Amino acid sequence: MRKIYLVLILILITSGAFAQEGLISDNLVILKYNEINGLNVDVIWRPNELRNGYAIGAAIIRLTNTKYGTSSTVVSNNFGILQNRLDRFIKWKENENGENKIQSITSKDISLHYKNPKIPEEGFNFGTEEEPFFFYDIDFDGKDDLLVSEMYAGQRFYPTFKAYKLCDSQNICVIEDQYNQITYKEPYILLDGLSAVSRKNKTIEINYSSGAADSTSEVYEAKPSYEGSKTNEFVLKKIVSPNAE
């Protein structure tokens, strides 16, 4: 049912009815961010959970190029925003089961200011929980990519990150074709808050945490996809295990 519901909202977006009055049902809000890197970002969001200070719910994110008017959308199932950024708009209450549910929404249109988060240049704890999405050159090709957070969706309750390549020709599209997206390839498909990204070595290390004495990691290194190419692909360089002989 939820998938059908999201598809219906997506139809509203593509038909140009993204924010028409009367089309936003209960608990659905529209988030509008300030211009980011030449893009306008709007989000249809349905917060349905309050966890550790974050309001979380399914969302459709639309990026629109401010110069050409082209737009693309991506989906996040665990789009999370710090509760204190929403206190003026959304009130929560605890029900009989101890769950926090929305009590009231004072505005269906919420303006938020995106602030470039600080992303570690080396080492573990990649990404950020300050913003539900951010821009970062994850494949080391000199161009920023879009990364969308899925709050508490990873191991040990860390966020996972979906990576999307942006189109070179923004007059045609904003985000590259979904079927060819890097987010479905290794190592991006396993990227989370326990990953280590090294801009110096052009590596991504995916860590599998099973406790201090039994954790393994896979180190992927960026290589040009073919000789003279500016497009990088990752190859598995080594597997690190404390139990390896």
VOPAGU-2260 file (C-alpha; in pm, 1 decimal, decimal comma):
REM VOPAGU-2260
SITE   aa  ch    i         X         Y         Z
SITE  MET   A    0       0,0       0,0       0,0
SITE  ARG   A    1     281,8     240,5      84,4
SITE  LYS   A    2     443,9     180,9    -255,3
SITE  ILE   A    3     116,6     261,0    -431,4
SITE  TYR   A    4      81,3     571,9    -217,1
SITE  LEU   A    5     429,6     695,9    -310,9
SITE  VAL   A    6     366,8     624,0    -677,8
SITE  LEU   A    7      55,3     840,6    -665,1
SITE  ILE   A    8     254,6    1125,5    -512,9
SITE  LEU   A    9     518,0    1084,3    -782,6
SITE  ILE   A   10     246,6    1121,0   -1046,3
SITE  LEU   A   11     148,9    1450,3    -884,4
SITE  ILE   A   12     509,9    1567,2    -906,4
SITE  THR   A   13     556,8    1480,0   -1272,1
SITE  SER   A   14     222,0    1633,0   -1365,1
SITE  GLY   A   15     328,9    1968,5   -1224,4
SITE  ALA   A   16     104,4    1948,1    -917,7
SITE  PHE   A   17     394,2    1926,5    -673,1
SITE  ALA   A   18     256,9    2176,1    -424,2
SITE  GLN   A   19     -98,9    2257,8    -522,7
SITE  GLU   A   20    -323,5    2335,9    -231,0
SITE  GLY   A   21    -545,8    2047,7    -129,7
SITE  LEU   A   22    -325,5    1767,5    -265,0
SITE  ILE   A   23    -125,6    1718,5      54,1
SITE  SER   A   24    -296,8    1472,7     286,5
SITE  ASP   A   25    -252,7    1420,7     660,0
SITE  ASN   A   26     105,9    1406,7     788,5
SITE  LEU   A   27     248,2    1498,2     448,5
SITE  VAL   A   28     457,0    1814,4     435,3
SITE  ILE   A   29     666,0    1989,5     171,8
SITE  LEU   A   30    1018,4    2091,9     264,5
SITE  LYS   A   31    1182,7    2368,8      65,4
SITE  TYR   A   32    1555,4    2430,3      90,9
SITE  ASN   A   33    1758,4    2732,2      -7,0
SITE  GLU   A   34    1945,0    2710,5    -339,3
SITE  ILE   A   35    2227,2    2455,2    -320,1
SITE  ASN   A   36    2499,2    2438,8    -585,0
SITE  GLY   A   37    2267,8    2583,5    -850,2
SITE  LEU   A   38    1984,7    2349,3    -751,9
SITE  ASN   A   39    1649,6    2402,6    -585,8
SITE  VAL   A   40    1558,2    2113,9    -356,3
SITE  ASP   A   41    1197,6    2030,4    -264,2
SITE  VAL   A   42    1091,8    1728,4     -62,4
SITE  ILE   A   43     755,3    1561,7     -14,9
SITE  TRP   A   44     792,4    1396,6     324,0
SITE  ARG   A   45     578,7    1192,4     556,1
SITE  PRO   A   46     738,2    1186,3     902,9
SITE  ASN   A   47     599,3     896,9    1103,2
SITE  GLU   A   48     861,0     823,0    1367,9
SITE  LEU   A   49    1060,2    1011,9    1628,0
SITE  ARG   A   50    1382,9     840,1    1724,8
SITE  ASN   A   51    1677,6     976,4    1920,2
SITE  GLY   A   52    1595,4    1333,6    1833,5
SITE  TYR   A   53    1526,3    1271,8    1462,3
SITE  ALA   A   54    1193,1    1285,8    1282,5
SITE  ILE   A   55    1202,1    1006,9    1021,9
SITE  GLY   A   56     981,6     901,3     733,7
SITE  ALA   A   57     954,1     825,6     363,0
SITE  ALA   A   58    1030,8    1108,3     121,7
SITE  ILE   A   59    1053,1    1199,0    -244,0
SITE  ILE   A   60    1334,5    1445,4    -312,8
SITE  ARG   A   61    1321,7    1665,5    -621,9
SITE  LEU   A   62    1625,2    1854,2    -749,4
SITE  THR   A   63    1566,1    2129,6   -1004,7
SITE  ASN   A   64    1838,2    2311,2   -1196,5
SITE  THR   A   65    1782,5    2683,7   -1141,7
SITE  LYS   A   66    1917,5    2776,2   -1487,0
SITE  TYR   A   67    1754,9    2519,1   -1713,1
SITE  GLY   A   68    1449,6    2416,3   -1511,2
SITE  THR   A   69    1527,1    2045,1   -1553,8
SITE  SER   A   70    1449,3    1822,5   -1257,2
SITE  SER   A   71    1501,1    1469,2   -1124,8
SITE  THR   A   72    1369,4    1282,4    -822,2
SITE  VAL   A   73    1499,1    1018,1    -582,2
SITE  VAL   A   74    1330,6     835,7    -294,6
SITE  SER   A   75    1440,9     792,4      66,1
SITE  ASN   A   76    1259,9     550,7     296,4
SITE  ASN   A   77    1424,8     687,7     611,9
SITE  PHE   A   78    1459,9    1060,2     548,9
SITE  GLY   A   79    1552,4    1207,6     887,2
SITE  ILE   A   80    1570,7    1563,3    1018,2
SITE  LEU   A   81    1667,7    1682,0    1364,5
SITE  GLN   A   82    1351,5    1735,6    1564,8
SITE  ASN   A   83    1466,2    2072,9    1699,1
SITE  ARG   A   84    1468,1    2210,6    1342,5
SITE  LEU   A   85    1097,1    2133,7    1316,4
SITE  ASP   A   86     965,3    2231,8    1659,3
SITE  ARG   A   87     783,3    2535,9    1519,4
SITE  PHE   A   88     594,4    2321,8    1269,3
SITE  ILE   A   89     541,7    1970,2    1405,2
SITE  LYS   A   90     431,0    1866,0    1755,2
SITE  TRP   A   91     466,9    1509,2    1876,1
SITE  LYS   A   92     296,3    1308,2    2151,8
SITE  GLU   A   93     352,7     967,5    2306,5
SITE  ASN   A   94      74,1     711,6    2261,7
SITE  GLU   A   95     -24,9     424,4    2490,3
SITE  ASN   A   96     239,5     200,2    2333,2
SITE  GLY   A   97     518,1     443,6    2413,9
SITE  GLU   A   98     551,9     548,6    2049,5
SITE  ASN   A   99     589,7     911,2    1948,5
SITE  LYS   A  100     330,2    1010,6    1691,9
SITE  ILE   A  101     247,4    1344,6    1535,7
SITE  GLN   A  102       1,0    1548,0    1739,2
SITE  SER   A  103     -28,8    1844,8    1507,2
SITE  ILE   A  104     131,1    2011,9    1204,3
SITE  THR   A  105     105,6    2389,6    1200,2
SITE  SER   A  106     235,6    2429,3     844,8
SITE  LYS   A  107     243,3    2201,4     541,9
SITE  ASP   A  108     515,5    2414,4     380,4
SITE  ILE   A  109     841,3    2421,8     572,9
SITE  SER   A  110    1147,3    2619,2     466,4
SITE  LEU   A  111    1482,9    2482,8     580,6
SITE  HIS   A  112    1834,6    2616,9     541,8
SITE  TYR   A  113    2087,1    2368,5     408,7
SITE  LYS   A  114    2432,0    2410,7     559,7
SITE  ASN   A  115    2728,3    2232,1     401,4
SITE  PRO   A  116    2821,3    1961,6     653,7
SITE  LYS   A  117    3177,9    1873,3     742,6
SITE  ILE   A  118    3264,3    1534,0     595,9
SITE  PRO   A  119    3576,2    1350,4     723,6
SITE  GLU   A  120    3851,2    1354,5     461,3
SITE  GLU   A  121    4013,7    1039,5     598,2
SITE  GLY   A  122    3916,7     752,3     823,9
SITE  PHE   A  123    3598,7     599,8     956,1
SITE  ASN   A  124    3255,7     743,1    1036,2
SITE  PHE   A  125    3195,7     867,0     686,1
SITE  GLY   A  126    2904,9    1093,7     604,1
SITE  THR   A  127    2690,6    1315,1     820,8
SITE  GLU   A  128    2369,2    1309,8    1018,5
SITE  GLU   A  129    2345,2    1689,5    1021,5
SITE  GLU   A  130    2159,6    1692,0     688,7
SITE  PRO   A  131    1942,8    1419,8     528,0
SITE  PHE   A  132    2138,8    1458,3     202,8
SITE  PHE   A  133    2470,6    1610,9     103,0
SITE  PHE   A  134    2703,6    1661,7    -192,1
SITE  TYR   A  135    3041,6    1489,4    -204,1
SITE  ASP   A  136    3283,2    1358,8    -467,4
SITE  ILE   A  137    3245,5     995,3    -368,4
SITE  ASP   A  138    3417,4     848,3    -678,0
SITE  PHE   A  139    3706,5    1098,0    -687,0
SITE  ASP   A  140    3642,2    1220,5   -1040,5
SITE  GLY   A  141    3648,0    1588,7    -945,0
SITE  LYS   A  142    3267,7    1630,5    -951,7
SITE  ASP   A  143    3031,4    1624,5    -656,3
SITE  ASP   A  144    2772,0    1349,6    -630,2
SITE  LEU   A  145    2446,2    1342,9    -437,2
SITE  LEU   A  146    2434,3    1125,7    -126,0
SITE  VAL   A  147    2102,7    1061,6      47,4
SITE  SER   A  148    2095,5     935,7     405,5
SITE  GLU   A  149    1879,1     649,8     527,3
SITE  MET   A  150    1867,3     708,2     902,1
SITE  TYR   A  151    1931,0     405,8    1126,5
SITE  ALA   A  152    1911,4     172,4     826,0
SITE  GLY   A  153    2267,0      34,4     857,7
SITE  GLN   A  154    2457,3    -193,6    1090,9
SITE  ARG   A  155    2466,8     -91,5    1456,7
SITE  PHE   A  156    2200,3     169,1    1375,2
SITE  TYR   A  157    2433,2     380,5    1163,3
SITE  PRO   A  158    2285,6     553,0     858,5
SITE  THR   A  159    2335,2     413,4     510,4
SITE  PHE   A  160    2405,5     642,2     215,8
SITE  LYS   A  161    2267,6     617,4    -137,2
SITE  ALA   A  162    2503,8     771,2    -393,1
SITE  TYR   A  163    2376,8     926,1    -716,6
SITE  LYS   A  164    2574,3    1064,9   -1010,4
SITE  LEU   A  165    2464,9    1405,3   -1132,8
SITE  CYS   A  166    2428,0    1464,2   -1506,4
SITE  ASP   A  167    2707,7    1647,8   -1685,9
SITE  SER   A  168    2452,3    1819,6   -1910,3
SITE  GLN   A  169    2213,6    1976,2   -1662,3
SITE  ASN   A  170    1997,1    2107,0   -1947,3
SITE  ILE   A  171    1896,1    1745,2   -2014,2
SITE  CYS   A  172    1869,7    1594,6   -1666,2
SITE  VAL   A  173    1984,9    1660,3   -1310,2
SITE  ILE   A  174    2047,6    1303,4   -1193,7
SITE  GLU   A  175    2167,7    1027,3   -1423,2
SITE  ASP   A  176    1938,6     744,1   -1529,4
SITE  GLN   A  177    1832,4     540,2   -1226,2
SITE  TYR   A  178    1903,6     207,9   -1398,5
SITE  ASN   A  179    2272,7     291,2   -1434,7
SITE  GLN   A  180    2320,0     457,0   -1100,0
SITE  ILE   A  181    2629,6     386,7    -893,0
SITE  THR   A  182    2421,4     339,2    -578,2
SITE  TYR   A  183    2340,5     -14,5    -697,4
SITE  LYS   A  184    2706,0    -107,5    -749,2
SITE  GLU   A  185    2983,8    -207,4    -511,1
SITE  PRO   A  186    3110,0     -50,4    -294,9
SITE  TYR   A  187    2835,3     213,4    -293,6
SITE  ILE   A  188    2557,7     -34,1    -223,3
SITE  LEU   A  189    2717,6    -103,7     116,8
SITE  LEU   A  190    2817,3     253,5     205,5
SITE  ASP   A  191    2725,2     349,6     562,2
SITE  GLY   A  192    2840,5     543,1     867,0
SITE  LEU   A  193    3104,7     281,1     947,3
SITE  SER   A  194    3270,7     314,5     608,0
SITE  ALA   A  195    3609,6     479,3     566,8
SITE  VAL   A  196    3673,3     709,6     271,9
SITE  SER   A  197    4024,5     824,2     186,6
SITE  ARG   A  198    4056,2    1106,5     -64,2
SITE  LYS   A  199    4433,8    1076,2     -36,9
SITE  ASN   A  200    4443,4     709,9    -140,8
SITE  LYS   A  201    4121,6     718,5    -344,2
SITE  THR   A  202    3978,5     425,9    -152,2
SITE  ILE   A  203    3652,2     329,8      11,5
SITE  GLU   A  204    3667,4      78,0     293,2
SITE  ILE   A  205    3346,4    -108,3     372,2
SITE  ASN   A  206    3342,1    -238,9     727,9
SITE  TYR   A  207    3134,7    -527,7     858,2
SITE  SER   A  208    3108,8    -494,5    1234,2
SITE  SER   A  209    3062,7    -812,2    1436,7
SITE  GLY   A  210    3235,4    -687,5    1748,6
SITE  ALA   A  211    3589,6    -573,6    1821,6
SITE  ALA   A  212    3735,6    -922,0    1777,7
SITE  ASP   A  213    3548,4   -1030,3    1467,6
SITE  SER   A  214    3514,1    -752,5    1212,7
SITE  THR   A  215    3618,3    -759,2     850,9
SITE  SER   A  216    3652,5    -491,7     587,3
SITE  GLU   A  217    3681,2    -469,0     211,2
SITE  VAL   A  218    3902,8    -199,3      62,1
SITE  TYR   A  219    3803,4     -72,5    -283,6
SITE  GLU   A  220    4032,8     147,4    -491,0
SITE  ALA   A  221    3923,9     392,5    -760,4
SITE  LYS   A  222    4068,5     328,1   -1106,0
SITE  PRO   A  223    3992,7     491,6   -1444,4
SITE  SER   A  224    3729,6     281,0   -1621,3
SITE  TYR   A  225    3956,1     273,9   -1928,8
SITE  GLU   A  226    4284,7     431,1   -2033,3
SITE  GLY   A  227    4258,0     808,1   -2046,9
SITE  SER   A  228    3911,8     803,8   -1887,8
SITE  LYS   A  229    3809,0    1064,2   -1631,8
SITE  THR   A  230    3540,8     828,4   -1501,5
SITE  ASN   A  231    3649,0     608,2   -1212,2
SITE  GLU   A  232    3531,1     262,6   -1117,5
SITE  PHE   A  233    3617,1      81,9    -796,4
SITE  VAL   A  234    3797,2    -251,6    -780,2
SITE  LEU   A  235    3836,1    -468,6    -473,0
SITE  LYS   A  236    4193,3    -420,0    -354,5
SITE  LYS   A  237    4203,1    -633,3     -40,1
SITE  ILE   A  238    4002,5    -793,7     237,8
SITE  VAL   A  239    4110,2    -725,1     594,0
SITE  SER   A  240    4012,3    -966,8     872,8
SITE  PRO   A  241    4152,8    -995,9    1227,8
SITE  ASN   A  242    4113,7   -1374,2    1201,1
SITE  ALA   A  243    4299,1   -1404,3     869,3
SITE  GLU   A  244    4613,9   -1608,9     887,2
